[in-house]
Amino acid sequence: MQLHGIVRVATLEENPPGSERIEMVLRIQGVRPGQPRVVVVPYELLLEDQALDPEGVQGRGFEAEAAQDAAGRWVVEAIAVAGGRLLRGPDA
């Protein structure tokens, strides 16, 4: 599924717990009705692109290709994040 919107919140989480396998969970807005509001950037993509960090993507526009896995989670297969900040930070 092709998605585009704005990253509201980005967090790093260990999945499965105790595995030392880190994923980035993105809570997004601006997607169409019926599209997921939470997507997961897998460990492999985080290793490929060091710019994918929670502080760097939060508040920015993105385009992604995602697919639903067996557990029902939407997992990102490819992602591009905009260079400029689109949302104001909590201190603004």
N, C-alpha and C positions, 0 to 999 in steps of 0.2 A: 504494500500500500504506500502510495506517495503522500507524504505529509509536509506541510509547511505552516509555520506559526512562530510563536515567541516562547522562549524558555523562561518560565516563571521562577522555578526553583530547580537547582541541580545539587544532588548529594551523592557521595560515594558510599556504597554499601557492600558488605561482604556477602557473597551468595555462592554456594550455600554457606551458612554460618560455620566458622571454624576452618574454612578451606583456604583462607588467604587469597581467594579469587575475588578481586574488586571489580565492581560494575558501577556505572554512573546512572542513576535514576533521574530522569528528566520529567518534571511536571510542566506541561505545556498549555498554552492557550492560543486561541485563534485558529484552531483546526475546525474542519467542517463537522456538522452534526453526524453522529455515528462513528466518528473517528476517535481513536484512543486519546486520553488526556495524560496518560503516563506511559513513557517508553523507557527502555533500558538500553544503554550503550554497553556492549559486552567488553570484557577484558581485552580481547584481541584488538579491537578498534582503539582502545585507550593506549595500548602499546604502540600502535602505528602512528598516532598523532599526539605528540606531547602538548599541543595547544588545547586539547580537550580536557580542561580541568573545570571544576565547579564554578570558581570565581570568573573564569574566562568566558563561559557560555551563558551564565545567568543574565537575563535581561536582553539577550540578543535574538535576532531572527535566525531561523534555521530552515533547511530543507532536508528531508530524510526519506529513505526507503526503509520500511519496517515490515516485518512479518510476525504473525502470531506463532509462538512456540507451543509445544505439547502441554505446558502448564498454564497456557492462556495469557502469558505475558507478551507484550509487543516489543520485539527485539530489533534494534536498528541494524541494518545491513550496510548502509552508507549514510553519511551525514556531512553537511556543509553548514558552517555557522558564519553569520554575517560579521563583518569587521567592526561596525559601529554599534554602539549601545542604543537600543530602542526603548528600553524601559528605564525609568529612574531607579536608582538604588534606594534602600530603606532610609538612608541619611539625607536624601535630596529633598 
